[in-house]
Amino acid sequence: MEKLTRQEEELMLAIWQLESCTVKEAMELLKGTPPPYTTVASVAKNLERKGYVTARKVGNTYLYTPAVKQCDFKRTYLGEIVSGYFRNSYKELVSFFAKEQKLTSDDLKDIIHMIESGEEGEK
């Protein structure tokens, strides 16, 4: 998978959430003041070129649909972060967030419960 720019990632999050959408529909989910329509349309075309979305012409606009599952994207990029910054150790990743007080002991207990019970987290 080719890396995404911050703009591409934000647009991709909106497309994943909507499952299929036009540029205008996706813009409604972008945080803050969205960039101009033409900029977002250009970012969508980049996502299509990179293989993240497929585009289908509907009238005078395009309908964008994810071609990559969000869980596959997370798996790939989280794996790169873990290997690059945490010596390929997910334990070090979790320890880092605990030390930075981003995870509480209750959070860790919840994670252990999810693992032991076979529950899945966010998809």
GUMAR-570838 format. One record per residue: residue in three letters; z, x, y of N, C-alpha, C in turn. Coordinates in nm, 3 decimals. Layout:
! GUMAR-570838
ALA|Z|X|Y|Z|X|Y|Z|X|Y
...
END
This chain:
! GUMAR-570838
MET|0.000|0.084|-0.119|0.000|0.000|0.000|0.000|0.088|0.125
GLU|-0.088|0.055|0.215|-0.095|0.126|0.342|0.023|0.084|0.430
LYS|0.080|0.179|0.502|0.194|0.148|0.589|0.154|0.050|0.699
LEU|0.252|-0.026|0.745|0.229|-0.122|0.852|0.294|-0.074|0.980
THR|0.231|-0.107|1.092|0.294|-0.083|1.222|0.400|-0.190|1.241
ARG|0.483|-0.172|1.342|0.589|-0.271|1.370|0.527|-0.409|1.398
GLN|0.419|-0.413|1.477|0.352|-0.540|1.507|0.297|-0.604|1.380
GLU|0.236|-0.523|1.295|0.179|-0.575|1.171|0.290|-0.631|1.081
GLU|0.401|-0.559|1.075|0.512|-0.605|0.991|0.570|-0.736|1.044
GLU|0.586|-0.749|1.174|0.637|-0.873|1.232|0.544|-0.990|1.203
LEU|0.414|-0.968|1.218|0.318|-1.074|1.190|0.319|-1.107|1.042
MET|0.330|-1.006|0.958|0.332|-1.029|0.814|0.453|-1.112|0.774
LEU|0.569|-1.088|0.836|0.689|-1.168|0.808|0.664|-1.316|0.840
ALA|0.595|-1.341|0.951|0.563|-1.480|0.987|0.467|-1.541|0.886
ILE|0.367|-1.466|0.844|0.269|-1.518|0.748|0.336|-1.545|0.613
TRP|0.425|-1.455|0.569|0.499|-1.480|0.445|0.582|-1.607|0.456
GLN|0.646|-1.625|0.571|0.732|-1.742|0.590|0.650|-1.871|0.586
LEU|0.534|-1.870|0.650|0.451|-1.990|0.657|0.363|-2.009|0.532
GLU|0.344|-1.903|0.456|0.263|-1.900|0.335|0.113|-1.906|0.360
SER|0.070|-1.972|0.463|-0.070|-1.978|0.504|-0.070|-2.032|0.646
CYS|-0.141|-1.964|0.736|-0.132|-2.007|0.876|-0.246|-1.950|0.959
THR|-0.260|-2.006|1.077|-0.352|-1.955|1.177|-0.274|-1.855|1.264
VAL|-0.345|-1.781|1.346|-0.280|-1.688|1.439|-0.185|-1.765|1.530
LYS|-0.228|-1.877|1.581|-0.147|-1.957|1.672|-0.016|-2.002|1.606
GLU|-0.024|-2.046|1.480|0.096|-2.089|1.408|0.191|-1.972|1.386
ALA|0.135|-1.856|1.352|0.219|-1.738|1.329|0.286|-1.693|1.458
MET|0.216|-1.704|1.570|0.271|-1.661|1.699|0.399|-1.736|1.733
GLU|0.411|-1.859|1.688|0.530|-1.939|1.717|0.655|-1.880|1.652
LEU|0.638|-1.800|1.548|0.753|-1.740|1.479|0.785|-1.598|1.525
LEU|0.699|-1.539|1.608|0.724|-1.403|1.654|0.843|-1.402|1.749
LYS|0.924|-1.298|1.737|1.044|-1.286|1.820|1.008|-1.247|1.962
GLY|1.088|-1.295|2.055|1.065|-1.262|2.195|0.938|-1.324|2.248
THR|0.887|-1.269|2.355|0.763|-1.317|2.412|0.648|-1.260|2.331
PRO|0.569|-1.347|2.267|0.460|-1.294|2.184|0.353|-1.228|2.269
PRO|0.285|-1.130|2.211|0.173|-1.068|2.282|0.060|-1.169|2.298
PRO|-0.044|-1.135|2.374|-0.156|-1.227|2.391|-0.221|-1.262|2.256
TYR|-0.282|-1.380|2.251|-0.348|-1.429|2.129|-0.446|-1.326|2.074
THR|-0.524|-1.266|2.161|-0.626|-1.170|2.114|-0.563|-1.049|2.047
THR|-0.446|-1.007|2.095|-0.374|-0.895|2.034|-0.327|-0.933|1.894
VAL|-0.269|-1.052|1.880|-0.219|-1.098|1.750|-0.336|-1.118|1.654
ALA|-0.448|-1.170|1.704|-0.566|-1.187|1.619|-0.617|-1.052|1.570
SER|-0.613|-0.951|1.656|-0.653|-0.817|1.618|-0.560|-0.759|1.511
VAL|-0.430|-0.783|1.526|-0.332|-0.737|1.427|-0.358|-0.807|1.294
ALA|-0.390|-0.936|1.298|-0.421|-1.010|1.175|-0.544|-0.951|1.106
LYS|-0.644|-0.915|1.183|-0.764|-0.852|1.125|-0.729|-0.717|1.061
ASN|-0.637|-0.642|1.123|-0.592|-0.516|1.065|-0.522|-0.541|0.931
LEU|-0.441|-0.647|0.926|-0.372|-0.682|0.800|-0.474|-0.717|0.692
GLU|-0.580|-0.784|0.732|-0.686|-0.818|0.636|-0.755|-0.689|0.588
ARG|-0.785|-0.600|0.680|-0.851|-0.474|0.646|-0.764|-0.391|0.552
LYS|-0.633|-0.394|0.573|-0.540|-0.318|0.489|-0.511|-0.387|0.355
GLY|-0.560|-0.511|0.340|-0.543|-0.581|0.214|-0.416|-0.661|0.200
TYR|-0.346|-0.683|0.310|-0.221|-0.760|0.306|-0.243|-0.910|0.311
VAL|-0.353|-0.952|0.372|-0.384|-1.095|0.383|-0.531|-1.119|0.350
THR|-0.559|-1.243|0.314|-0.698|-1.286|0.304|-0.720|-1.385|0.417
ALA|-0.844|-1.392|0.463|-0.877|-1.481|0.574|-0.988|-1.575|0.529
ARG|-0.970|-1.702|0.565|-1.071|-1.802|0.534|-1.103|-1.877|0.663
LYS|-1.231|-1.883|0.698|-1.273|-1.950|0.822|-1.259|-2.101|0.804
VAL|-1.186|-2.161|0.898|-1.167|-2.305|0.901|-1.202|-2.351|1.042
GLY|-1.317|-2.415|1.056|-1.364|-2.454|1.190|-1.392|-2.329|1.271
ASN|-1.325|-2.320|1.387|-1.349|-2.204|1.473|-1.232|-2.104|1.470
THR|-1.150|-2.114|1.366|-1.037|-2.022|1.353|-1.028|-1.971|1.209
TYR|-0.934|-1.884|1.184|-0.913|-1.830|1.050|-0.776|-1.870|0.998
LEU|-0.770|-1.897|0.870|-0.645|-1.927|0.801|-0.610|-1.802|0.721
TYR|-0.493|-1.747|0.749|-0.449|-1.623|0.683|-0.347|-1.656|0.574
THR|-0.367|-1.595|0.458|-0.280|-1.615|0.342|-0.239|-1.478|0.289
PRO|-0.111|-1.461|0.254|-0.068|-1.331|0.202|-0.145|-1.292|0.075
ALA|-0.187|-1.169|0.069|-0.250|-1.114|-0.052|-0.151|-1.022|-0.125
VAL|-0.041|-0.989|-0.057|0.065|-0.907|-0.113|0.194|-0.988|-0.107
LYS|0.265|-0.992|-0.219|0.393|-1.064|-0.222|0.497|-0.987|-0.142
GLN|0.584|-1.062|-0.075|0.687|-0.999|0.006|0.779|-0.912|-0.081
CYS|0.812|-0.957|-0.200|0.900|-0.878|-0.288|0.834|-0.746|-0.327
ASP|0.702|-0.745|-0.346|0.631|-0.620|-0.379|0.634|-0.524|-0.260
PHE|0.617|-0.579|-0.140|0.624|-0.497|-0.018|0.763|-0.434|-0.005
LYS|0.868|-0.516|-0.022|1.005|-0.466|-0.011|1.030|-0.356|-0.114
ARG|0.989|-0.380|-0.237|1.011|-0.284|-0.344|0.946|-0.149|-0.310
THR|0.823|-0.153|-0.264|0.751|-0.030|-0.233|0.817|0.046|-0.118
TYR|0.844|-0.023|-0.008|0.894|0.047|0.110|1.041|0.083|0.100
LEU|1.119|0.001|0.033|1.259|0.038|0.012|1.265|0.160|-0.079
GLY|1.179|0.163|-0.180|1.172|0.279|-0.268|1.139|0.406|-0.192
GLU|1.047|0.397|-0.096|1.012|0.513|-0.015|1.129|0.558|0.072
ILE|1.202|0.463|0.127|1.319|0.497|0.210|1.426|0.563|0.125
VAL|1.453|0.508|0.007|1.555|0.563|-0.081|1.516|0.704|-0.125
SER|1.392|0.724|-0.163|1.351|0.858|-0.208|1.348|0.957|-0.092
GLY|1.311|0.913|0.026|1.299|1.003|0.140|1.429|1.035|0.211
TYR|1.522|0.939|0.216|1.644|0.956|0.295|1.771|0.962|0.212
PHE|1.767|0.915|0.089|1.889|0.904|0.008|1.876|0.973|-0.127
ARG|1.795|1.079|-0.133|1.777|1.160|-0.254|1.750|1.074|-0.377
ASN|1.672|0.969|-0.357|1.630|0.879|-0.465|1.749|0.810|-0.533
SER|1.856|0.789|-0.457|1.977|0.727|-0.511|2.010|0.598|-0.436
TYR|2.001|0.487|-0.507|2.038|0.359|-0.445|2.189|0.354|-0.421
LYS|2.263|0.427|-0.503|2.408|0.435|-0.483|2.438|0.499|-0.348
GLU|2.364|0.605|-0.314|2.382|0.667|-0.182|2.344|0.571|-0.069
LEU|2.241|0.491|-0.091|2.200|0.391|0.009|2.314|0.293|0.035
VAL|2.370|0.238|-0.072|2.478|0.140|-0.057|2.600|0.207|0.006
SER|2.631|0.328|-0.037|2.744|0.402|0.020|2.725|0.424|0.170
PHE|2.603|0.457|0.210|2.573|0.476|0.352|2.606|0.350|0.432
PHE|2.559|0.235|0.384|2.584|0.111|0.456|2.732|0.073|0.456
ALA|2.802|0.106|0.350|2.947|0.080|0.346|3.017|0.168|0.449
LYS|2.980|0.297|0.454|3.043|0.389|0.550|3.011|0.350|0.694
GLU|2.893|0.297|0.716|2.852|0.254|0.850|2.908|0.116|0.885
GLN|2.988|0.061|0.796|3.051|-0.070|0.811|2.950|-0.183|0.826
LYS|2.836|-0.167|0.756|2.734|-0.272|0.751|2.758|-0.361|0.629
LEU|2.836|-0.309|0.532|2.874|-0.384|0.413|3.026|-0.380|0.401
THR|3.083|-0.496|0.376|3.228|-0.503|0.355|3.258|-0.496|0.206
SER|3.385|-0.482|0.173|3.423|-0.481|0.031|3.390|-0.616|-0.031
ASP|3.402|-0.724|0.046|3.364|-0.857|-0.006|3.214|-0.863|-0.035
ASP|3.133|-0.802|0.053|2.989|-0.796|0.028|2.960|-0.723|-0.102
LEU|3.028|-0.611|-0.123|3.008|-0.533|-0.244|3.050|-0.612|-0.369
LYS|3.159|-0.686|-0.358|3.203|-0.771|-0.470|3.097|-0.878|-0.499
ASP|3.041|-0.936|-0.393|2.935|-1.036|-0.410|2.813|-0.975|-0.479
ILE|2.778|-0.853|-0.441|2.664|-0.784|-0.502|2.691|-0.761|-0.650
ILE|2.810|-0.714|-0.682|2.846|-0.691|-0.823|2.839|-0.822|-0.901
HIS|2.889|-0.930|-0.842|2.882|-1.061|-0.908|2.737|-1.102|-0.931
MET|2.651|-1.081|-0.832|2.509|-1.117|-0.846|2.445|-1.037|-0.959
ILE|2.478|-0.909|-0.967|2.421|-0.824|-1.071|2.469|-0.869|-1.209
GLU|2.599|-0.892|-1.221|2.657|-0.929|-1.350|2.611|-1.066|-1.398
SER|2.589|-1.158|-1.304|2.549|-1.294|-1.343|2.397|-1.308|-1.352
GLY|2.323|-1.204|-1.312|2.178|-1.210|-1.320|2.114|-1.291|-1.209
GLU|2.192|-1.321|-1.104|2.138|-1.395|-0.989|2.043|-1.306|-0.912
GLU|1.942|-1.369|-0.854|1.850|-1.295|-0.769|1.890|-1.314|-0.625
GLY|1.870|-1.210|-0.547|1.893|-1.222|-0.403|1.773|-1.285|-0.337
GLU|1.755|-1.254|-0.210|1.642|-1.306|-0.133|1.511|-1.268|-0.198
LYS|1.417|-1.361|-0.204|1.288|-1.337|-0.268|1.185|-1.292|-0.170
END
